[in-house]
Amino acid sequence: MGGANLNFLGMFQEWMAVGEFAKFARSAWSWPMLPRARRPRPILLIPGFLAGDVSLYPFANWLRSRGHQVFFSGMVSNMDCPRRTMDRLAETLKNLHARYERKLVVIGHSLGGVYARELARRCPDAVAQTILLGAPVRDGGRGNPFIRMLASLTIGVNQRSRGCRCELFDICGIRSAEPSPDVPEAIIYSRSDAVVDWMTCIESGPKVRVFEVDSTHVGLPYNLETLRIVRELIESGYDEDDNLTRTNGRHSASPAPARASADR
């Protein structure tokens, strides 16, 4: 079963992200010596719930060291009304696409991944591929009770002060809508996730690939295995009619959620 550690005590497990970030930081000295990407990509980053762009600055620095051009969502904290957030993100994406005349890779962490997926559905002509890091695309309501409590408080604030009803399920197609059939989607998740139910991060589709790593939820952008997968996805032409299926070890392509739940 998924989500066995989705409780208040499980949140303490997320402190292990400090160790993941320490390993990430220790690897930074080698970045200038590594070969840069042969074809740099424009990349849009979207942070997770309550987090801001600053939470992805080190991740962006790693991408830049590879030669990629990185852009941010403009969020100080990802807690605004989903409808307004999606409108702003779509405008940002379209402006970047028009300015650089290239499709963007959109990478989102947690709630940011939910938004990234919806951007691909709304603007497939502007998105080369999406990479979702611990994003509960199947049911955002299943997760750690502490996070659900914070989400409820945020919804209340948006309703009272901004007149915005929470429409995340309808706006972003959680529970019902399928991923964009025209945009490659990569899902990276961890069974050790103590914030969201890992089973809600998995879906299937004609262009969906799923990768499992051993990581905390908070540490997913800085997990060294995540970085290896991200590098391969954006630098190996996976978004250009690539039909490679990965079945070695913990990596697989387009598994159904039921199959994932049966693994353990």
C-alpha positions as CSV (number, residue, x, y, z in Angstrom):
1,M,0.0,0.0,0.0
2,G,1.1,3.6,-0.7
3,G,1.3,6.3,1.9
4,A,2.2,4.2,4.9
5,N,4.2,7.0,6.4
6,L,1.6,9.8,5.7
7,N,1.3,10.9,9.3
8,F,2.6,13.6,11.6
9,L,5.6,11.5,12.7
10,G,6.3,10.8,9.0
11,M,7.1,14.5,8.5
12,F,10.2,14.1,10.7
13,Q,11.5,11.7,8.0
14,E,11.5,14.7,5.6
15,W,14.4,16.1,7.6
16,M,16.5,13.6,5.7
17,A,16.3,16.1,2.8
18,V,19.2,17.9,4.6
19,G,21.4,15.0,3.8
20,E,20.3,14.9,0.2
21,F,21.0,18.6,-0.2
22,A,24.4,18.1,1.4
23,K,25.3,15.4,-1.2
24,F,24.0,17.8,-3.9
25,A,26.2,20.6,-2.6
26,R,29.3,18.4,-2.3
27,S,28.9,17.5,-6.0
28,A,28.8,21.2,-7.1
29,W,32.6,21.4,-7.3
30,S,32.6,19.0,-10.2
31,W,30.0,20.8,-12.3
32,P,32.4,23.1,-14.2
33,M,34.5,20.1,-15.2
34,L,31.6,18.1,-16.7
35,P,30.7,18.4,-20.4
36,R,27.8,20.7,-21.1
37,A,24.7,19.7,-22.9
38,R,25.1,19.6,-26.7
39,R,21.8,21.2,-27.2
40,P,20.9,23.6,-24.3
41,R,17.2,23.8,-23.5
42,P,14.9,26.6,-22.2
43,I,13.4,25.4,-18.9
44,L,10.6,26.7,-16.8
45,L,10.7,25.8,-13.1
46,I,7.6,25.7,-10.8
47,P,8.0,25.3,-7.1
48,G,5.8,23.2,-4.7
49,F,3.0,24.1,-2.3
50,L,3.9,27.1,-0.1
51,A,7.4,27.2,-1.6
52,G,8.7,29.9,-3.8
53,D,11.2,30.1,-6.7
54,V,14.0,30.5,-4.2
55,S,13.5,26.8,-3.2
56,L,14.6,25.8,-6.7
57,Y,17.6,28.3,-7.1
58,P,20.3,25.6,-6.5
59,F,18.5,23.2,-8.8
60,A,18.5,26.0,-11.4
61,N,22.2,26.6,-10.9
62,W,22.8,23.0,-11.7
63,L,20.8,23.2,-14.9
64,R,22.6,26.4,-15.9
65,S,26.0,24.6,-15.3
66,R,24.8,22.2,-17.9
67,G,24.3,25.1,-20.3
68,H,20.5,25.3,-20.1
69,Q,18.5,28.6,-19.9
70,V,16.3,28.6,-16.8
71,F,13.3,30.7,-16.1
72,F,11.2,31.0,-13.0
73,S,7.4,31.1,-12.3
74,G,7.6,34.4,-10.4
75,M,6.2,32.9,-7.2
76,V,7.2,34.1,-3.8
77,S,5.0,31.4,-2.3
78,N,2.9,28.8,-4.2
79,M,-0.3,29.4,-2.3
80,D,-2.5,31.5,-4.5
81,C,-5.8,30.7,-6.1
82,P,-5.3,27.8,-8.6
83,R,-7.2,29.7,-11.3
84,R,-5.1,32.8,-11.0
85,T,-1.9,30.8,-10.7
86,M,-2.7,28.8,-13.9
87,D,-3.6,32.0,-15.8
88,R,-0.3,33.6,-14.8
89,L,1.8,30.5,-15.6
90,A,0.1,30.1,-19.0
91,E,0.9,33.8,-19.8
92,T,4.5,33.4,-18.7
93,L,4.9,30.2,-20.8
94,K,3.4,31.8,-23.9
95,N,5.5,34.9,-23.6
96,L,8.7,32.8,-23.3
97,H,7.7,30.6,-26.2
98,A,7.0,33.7,-28.3
99,R,10.2,35.4,-27.3
100,Y,12.6,32.5,-27.9
101,E,10.6,30.7,-30.5
102,R,11.3,27.3,-28.9
103,K,9.3,24.9,-26.9
104,L,10.1,24.8,-23.2
105,V,10.8,22.0,-20.8
106,V,8.6,22.5,-17.8
107,I,9.7,21.0,-14.5
108,G,7.4,21.2,-11.5
109,H,7.9,20.0,-7.9
110,S,4.9,18.7,-6.0
111,L,2.0,21.1,-6.6
112,G,4.2,22.8,-9.2
113,G,4.2,19.5,-11.1
114,V,0.4,19.5,-11.1
115,Y,0.5,22.9,-12.7
116,A,3.2,21.8,-15.2
117,R,1.0,18.9,-16.3
118,E,-1.9,21.3,-16.9
119,L,0.3,23.7,-18.8
120,A,1.1,20.9,-21.2
121,R,-2.6,20.2,-21.7
122,R,-3.5,23.9,-22.3
123,C,-0.4,24.9,-24.3
124,P,1.0,21.8,-26.1
125,D,2.5,23.9,-28.8
126,A,4.7,25.7,-26.2
127,V,5.9,22.7,-24.2
128,A,8.5,20.2,-25.3
129,Q,8.1,17.9,-22.3
130,T,7.1,18.0,-18.6
131,I,9.0,16.5,-15.7
132,L,6.9,16.1,-12.5
133,L,8.8,15.6,-9.2
134,G,6.5,14.1,-6.6
135,A,3.4,15.6,-8.1
136,P,0.0,14.2,-6.9
137,V,-1.6,14.3,-10.3
138,R,-4.3,11.7,-9.5
139,D,-5.6,13.0,-6.2
140,G,-4.2,16.0,-4.4
141,G,-6.4,15.4,-1.4
142,R,-4.5,12.2,-0.3
143,G,-1.5,13.2,1.6
144,N,0.0,13.9,5.0
145,P,-2.6,15.3,7.4
146,F,-0.3,18.1,8.4
147,I,0.0,19.2,4.8
148,R,-3.8,18.8,4.3
149,M,-4.4,21.1,7.3
150,L,-2.1,23.8,5.8
151,A,-3.9,23.4,2.5
152,S,-7.3,23.9,4.2
153,L,-6.0,27.0,5.9
154,T,-4.7,28.4,2.6
155,I,-8.0,27.6,0.9
156,G,-9.8,29.5,3.7
157,V,-7.6,32.5,3.3
158,N,-8.1,32.6,-0.5
159,Q,-11.8,32.4,-0.1
160,R,-12.1,35.1,2.6
161,S,-9.6,37.6,1.4
162,R,-9.5,37.0,-2.3
163,G,-12.9,35.6,-3.2
164,C,-11.4,32.5,-4.8
165,R,-12.9,29.1,-4.3
166,C,-10.4,26.2,-4.5
167,E,-10.9,24.7,-7.9
168,L,-7.7,22.7,-8.2
169,F,-9.4,19.5,-9.0
170,D,-11.4,21.0,-11.9
171,I,-8.8,23.4,-13.2
172,C,-5.9,20.9,-13.3
173,G,-7.8,17.8,-14.1
174,I,-6.9,15.8,-11.0
175,R,-8.9,12.5,-10.7
176,S,-10.4,12.7,-14.1
177,A,-8.5,14.3,-17.0
178,E,-5.8,12.5,-18.8
179,P,-2.3,13.8,-19.5
180,S,-1.7,15.7,-22.8
181,P,-1.5,13.1,-25.6
182,D,1.0,15.3,-27.5
183,V,3.5,16.2,-24.9
184,P,6.0,13.7,-23.3
185,E,5.6,13.5,-19.5
186,A,8.1,12.1,-17.1
187,I,7.1,11.3,-13.5
188,I,9.7,11.0,-10.8
189,Y,8.4,9.7,-7.4
190,S,9.5,8.1,-4.2
191,R,7.8,5.5,-2.1
192,S,9.5,7.1,0.9
193,D,7.5,10.3,0.3
194,A,6.0,11.5,3.6
195,V,4.1,14.5,2.1
196,V,2.0,13.0,-0.7
197,D,0.8,9.5,-1.4
198,W,3.3,8.2,-3.9
199,M,0.5,6.2,-5.6
200,T,-1.2,9.4,-6.6
201,C,1.9,10.5,-8.4
202,I,1.6,7.8,-11.0
203,E,-0.5,7.7,-14.2
204,S,-0.2,6.1,-17.6
205,G,-0.5,7.5,-21.1
206,P,1.0,7.2,-24.6
207,K,3.9,9.5,-23.8
208,V,4.2,9.0,-20.0
209,R,7.4,7.6,-18.4
210,V,7.6,6.8,-14.7
211,F,10.9,6.7,-12.7
212,E,11.2,5.7,-9.0
213,V,14.0,7.1,-6.8
214,D,14.8,6.7,-3.1
215,S,14.2,10.2,-1.8
216,T,12.3,12.4,0.5
217,H,9.6,14.6,-0.9
218,V,11.3,17.9,-0.1
219,G,14.7,16.5,-1.4
220,L,13.5,15.3,-4.8
221,P,14.9,18.2,-6.8
222,Y,18.3,17.6,-5.2
223,N,18.5,13.8,-5.1
224,L,21.5,12.7,-7.2
225,E,19.5,10.0,-8.9
226,T,16.8,12.6,-9.8
227,L,19.5,14.8,-11.3
228,R,20.8,11.9,-13.4
229,I,17.3,11.1,-14.7
230,V,16.5,14.8,-15.4
231,R,19.8,15.2,-17.3
232,E,19.0,12.2,-19.4
233,L,15.5,13.3,-20.2
234,I,16.3,16.8,-21.3
235,E,19.6,16.0,-23.0
236,S,18.9,12.7,-24.8
237,G,16.1,13.8,-27.1
238,Y,13.3,12.0,-25.2
239,D,10.8,14.7,-26.4
240,E,11.6,14.1,-30.1
241,D,9.8,10.9,-31.1
242,D,11.9,8.8,-28.8
243,N,10.2,5.5,-27.9
244,L,12.8,4.1,-25.5
245,T,11.4,2.0,-22.8
246,R,13.3,1.6,-19.6
247,T,12.8,-1.6,-17.6
248,N,16.2,-2.0,-16.0
249,G,16.0,-1.8,-12.2
250,R,13.7,0.8,-10.7
251,H,13.0,2.6,-14.0
252,S,10.0,1.8,-16.2
253,A,7.9,3.4,-18.9
254,S,4.2,4.1,-18.6
255,P,3.3,1.7,-15.8
256,A,-0.3,1.6,-14.7
257,P,-1.0,2.7,-11.2
258,A,-2.4,-0.7,-10.3
259,R,0.8,-2.4,-11.4
260,A,2.8,0.0,-9.2
261,S,0.7,-0.8,-6.2
262,A,1.3,-4.5,-6.7
263,D,5.0,-4.1,-6.6
264,R,5.0,-4.2,-2.8
